[in-house]
Amino acid sequence: MVWNDKGADFARNYVNQRTGDCNLVHSGSRSYGENLAKGSGDFTGKAAVDLWVLEKRNYDYKSNSCVVGECRHYTQVVLRNSLRLGCARARCNNGSWFVSCNYAPPGNFIGQLPY
């Protein structure tokens, strides 16, 4: 996987649009797979990825499903077909941070094994 400036620019534009409400609403882009997170303090892109990777405990490879809770952020992070990554964060009006990471080409479709 390599850094993607276009994906980072897209993420930056999007997170800057969300600073008013900081709701975890996806952009709707068909050009990227997208993970979103928000946090307080000095919440970084790495902290967001760490949260998404924690979802591994909810994922069952044999059934390719979430056994409990959420796991689709995890499967996006480890998706073998993702070649490019761009992320950005912005401070929300309430003081929290909003992080978006965009993966290209898009994937992580229901029924698709991540690796």
Contact map, one row per residue, 1 for C-alpha under 8 A:
1110000000000000000000000000000000000000000000000000000000000000000000000000000001111000000000000000000000000000000
1111000000000000000000000000000000000000000000000000000000000000000000000000000000111000000000000000000000000000000
1111100000000000000000000000000000000000000000000000000000000000000000000000000000011100000000000000000000000000000
0111111100000000000000000000000000000000000000000000000000000000000000000000000000011100000000000000000000000000000
0011111110000000000000000000000000000000000000000000000000000000000000000000000000000100000000000000000000000000000
0001111111000000000000000000000000000000000000000000000000000000000000000000000000000100000000000000000000000000000
0001111111100000000000000000000100000000000000000000000000000000000000000000000000011110000000000000111100000000000
0001111111110000000000000000000000000000000000000000000000000000000000000000000000001111000000000000110000000000000
0000111111111000000000000000000000000000000000000000000000000000000000000000000000000101000000000000000000000000000
0000011111111100000000000000000000000000000000000000000000000000000000000000000000000000000000000000010000000000000
0000001111111110000000000000000000000000000000000000000000000000000000000000000000000111100000000001110000000000000
0000000111111111000000000000000000000000000000000000000000000000000000000000000000000011110000000001000000000000000
0000000011111111100000000000000000000000000000000000000000000000000000000000000000000000000000000000000000000000000
0000000001111111110000000010000000000000000000000000000000000000000000000000000000000000000000000001000000000000000
0000000000111111111000000000000000000000000000000000000000000000000000000000000000000001110000000111000000000000000
0000000000011111111000000000000000000000000000000000000000000000000000000000000000000000010000000000000000000000000
0000000000001111111100000000000000000000000000000000000000000000000000000000000000000000000000000000000000000000000
0000000000000111111111100000000000000000000000000000000000000000000000000000000000000000000100000100000000000000000
0000000000000011111111000000000000000000000000000000000000000000000000000000000000000000011110000100000000000000000
0000000000000000111111000000000000000000000000000000000000000000000000000000000000000000000110000000000000000000000
0000000000000000011111100000000000000000000000000000000000000000000000000000000000000000000110000000000000000000000
0000000000000000011111110000000000000100000000000000000000000000000000000000000000000000000110001100000000000000000
0000000000000000010011111000000000000000000000000000000000000000000000000000000000000000000000000000000000000000000
0000000000000000000001111100000000011100000000000000000000000000000000000000000000000000000000000000000000000000000
0000000000000000000000111110000000010000000000000000000000000000000000000000000000000000000000000000000000000000000
0000000000000000000000011111000001010000000000000000000000000000000000000000000000000000000000000000000000000000000
0000000000000100000000001111100000000000000000000000000000000000000000000000000000000000000000000000000000000000000
0000000000000000000000000111110000000000000000000000000000000000000000000000000000000000000000000000000000000000000
0000000000000000000000000011111110000000000000000000000000000000000000000000000000000000000000000000000000000000000
0000000000000000000000000001111110000000000000000000000000000000000000000000000000000000000000000000000001000000000
0000000000000000000000000000111110000000000000000000000000000000000000000000000000000000000000000000000111000000000
0000001000000000000000000000111111000000000000000000000000000000000000000000000000000000000000000000011111100000000
0000000000000000000000000000111111100000000000000000000000000000000000000001000000000000000000000000011111110000000
0000000000000000000000000100000111110000000000000000000000000000000000000001000000000000000000000001111000000000000
0000000000000000000000000000000011111000000000000000000000000000000000001001000000000000000000000001110000000000000
0000000000000000000000011100000001111100000000010000000000000000000000000000000000000000000000000111100000000000000
0000000000000000000000010000000000111110000000010000000000000000000000000000000000000000000000000111000000000000000
0000000000000000000001010000000000011111001000010000000000000000000000000000000000000000000000011110000000000000000
0000000000000000000000000000000000001111101000000000000000000000000000000000000000000000000000011100000000000000000
0000000000000000000000000000000000000111111000000000000000000000000000000000000000000000000000111000000000000000000
0000000000000000000000000000000000000011111000000000000000000000000000000000000000000000000000011000000000000000000
0000000000000000000000000000000000000001111100000000000000000000000000000000000000000000000000001000000000000000000
0000000000000000000000000000000000000111111110110000000000000000000000000000000000000000000000011000000000000000000
0000000000000000000000000000000000000000011111110000000000000000000000000000000000000000100000001010000000000000000
0000000000000000000000000000000000000000001111111000000000000000000000000000000000000011100000000011100000000000000
0000000000000000000000000000000000000000000111111100000000000000000000000000000000000000000000000000000000000000000
0000000000000000000000000000000000000000001111111110000000000000000000000000000000000000000000000000000000000000000
0000000000000000000000000000000000011100001111111111000000000000000000000000000000000000000000000010000000000000000
0000000000000000000000000000000000000000000011111111100000000000000000000000100000000000000000000000000000000000000
0000000000000000000000000000000000000000000001111111110000000000000000000000000000000000000000000000000000000000000
0000000000000000000000000000000000000000000000111111111000000000000000000000000000000000000000000000000000000000000
0000000000000000000000000000000000000000000000011111111100000000000000101100100000000000000000000000000000000000000
0000000000000000000000000000000000000000000000001111111100000000000000001100100000000000000000000000000000000000000
0000000000000000000000000000000000000000000000000111111110000000000000000100000000000000000000000000000000000000000
0000000000000000000000000000000000000000000000000011111111100000000001111100000000000000000000000000000000000000000
0000000000000000000000000000000000000000000000000001111111100000000000100110000000000000000000000000000000000000000
0000000000000000000000000000000000000000000000000000011111100000000000000000000000000000000000000000000000000000000
0000000000000000000000000000000000000000000000000000001111110000011111100000000000000000000000000000000000000000000
0000000000000000000000000000000000000000000000000000001111111001111100100000000000000000000000000000000000000000000
0000000000000000000000000000000000000000000000000000000001111111111000000000000000000000000000000000000000000000000
0000000000000000000000000000000000000000000000000000000000111111100000000000000000000000000000000000000000000000100
0000000000000000000000000000000000000000000000000000000000011111000000000000000000000000000000000000000000000000000
0000000000000000000000000000000000000000000000000000000000011111100000000000000000000000000000000000000000000000000
0000000000000000000000000000000000000000000000000000000000111111110000000000000000000000000000000000000000000011100
0000000000000000000000000000000000000000000000000000000000111011111000100000000000000000000000000000000000000000000
0000000000000000000000000000000000000000000000000000000001110001111111110000000000000000000000000000000000000000000
0000000000000000000000000000000000000000000000000000000001110000111110000000000000000000000000000000000000000000000
0000000000000000000000000000000000000000000000000000000001100000011111000000000000000000000000000000000000000000000
0000000000000000000000000000000000000000000000000000000001000000011111100000000000000000000000000000000000000000000
0000000000000000000000000000000000000000000000000000001001000000010111111000000000000000000000000000000000000000000
0000000000000000000000000000000000000000000000000001001101100000110011111110000000000000000000000000000000000000000
0000000000000000000000000000000000000000000000000000001000000000010001111111000000000000000000000000000000010000000
0000000000000000000000000000000000100000000000000001101000000000000001111111100000000000000000000000000000000000000
0000000000000000000000000000000000000000000000000001111100000000000000111111110000000000000000000000000000000000000
0000000000000000000000000000000000000000000000000000000100000000000000111111111000000000000000000000000000010000010
0000000000000000000000000000000011100000000000000000000000000000000000011111111000000000000000000000001000110000010
0000000000000000000000000000000000000000000000001001100000000000000000001111111000000000000000000000000000000000000
0000000000000000000000000000000000000000000000000000000000000000000000000111111100000000000000000000000000000000011
0000000000000000000000000000000000000000000000000000000000000000000000000011111111000000000000000000000000110000111
0000000000000000000000000000000000000000000000000000000000000000000000000000011111100000000000000000000000000000011
0000000000000000000000000000000000000000000000000000000000000000000000000000001111100000000000000000000010100000010
1000000000000000000000000000000000000000000000000000000000000000000000000000001111111000000000000000001111100000000
1100000000000000000000000000000000000000000000000000000000000000000000000000000111111000000000000000001110000000000
1111001000000000000000000000000000000000000000000000000000000000000000000000000001111100000000000000001110000000000
1111001100000000000000000000000000000000000000000000000000000000000000000000000001111110000000000000111100000000000
0011111110100000000000000000000000000000000000000000000000000000000000000000000000011111000000000000111000000000000
0000001100110000000000000000000000000000000010000000000000000000000000000000000000001111100000000011110000000000000
0000000110110010000000000000000000000000000010000000000000000000000000000000000000000111110000000011100000000000000
0000000000110010000000000000000000000000000110000000000000000000000000000000000000000011111000001111000000000000000
0000000000010011001000000000000000000000000000000000000000000000000000000000000000000001111100001110000000000000000
0000000000000000001000000000000000000000000000000000000000000000000000000000000000000000111110111100000000000000000
0000000000000000011111000000000000000000000000000000000000000000000000000000000000000000011111111100000000000000000
0000000000000000001111000000000000000000000000000000000000000000000000000000000000000000001111110000000000000000000
0000000000000000000000000000000000000000000000000000000000000000000000000000000000000000000111110000000000000000000
0000000000000000000000000000000000000001000000000000000000000000000000000000000000000000001111111000000000000000000
0000000000000000000000000000000000000111101000000000000000000000000000000000000000000000001111111100000000000000000
0000000000000000000001000000000000000111111100000000000000000000000000000000000000000000111100111110000000000000000
0000000000000010011001000000000000011110000000000000000000000000000000000000000000000000111100011111000000000000000
0000000000000010000000000000000000011100000110010000000000000000000000000000000000000011110000001111100000000000000
0000000000110110000000000000000001111000000010000000000000000000000000000000000000000011100000000111110000000000000
0000001100100000000000000000000001110000000010000000000000000000000000000000000000001111000000000011111000000000000
0000001101100000000000000000000111100000000000000000000000000000000000000000000000001110000000000001111100000000000
0000001000000000000000000000000111000000000000000000000000000000000000000001000001111100000000000000111111000000000
0000001000000000000000000000001110000000000000000000000000000000000000000000000001111000000000000000011111100000000
0000000000000000000000000000001110000000000000000000000000000000000000000000000011110000000000000000001111100000000
0000000000000000000000000000011110000000000000000000000000000000000000000000000001000000000000000000001111110000000
0000000000000000000000000000000110000000000000000000000000000000000000000001001011000000000000000000000111111000000
0000000000000000000000000000000010000000000000000000000000000000000000010011001000000000000000000000000001111101110
0000000000000000000000000000000000000000000000000000000000000000000000000000000000000000000000000000000000111111000
0000000000000000000000000000000000000000000000000000000000000000000000000000000000000000000000000000000000011111000
0000000000000000000000000000000000000000000000000000000000000001000000000000000000000000000000000000000000001111100
0000000000000000000000000000000000000000000000000000000000000001000000000000000000000000000000000000000000011111110
0000000000000000000000000000000000000000000000000000000000001001000000000000001000000000000000000000000000010011111
0000000000000000000000000000000000000000000000000000000000000000000000000011011110000000000000000000000000010001111
0000000000000000000000000000000000000000000000000000000000000000000000000000011100000000000000000000000000000000111
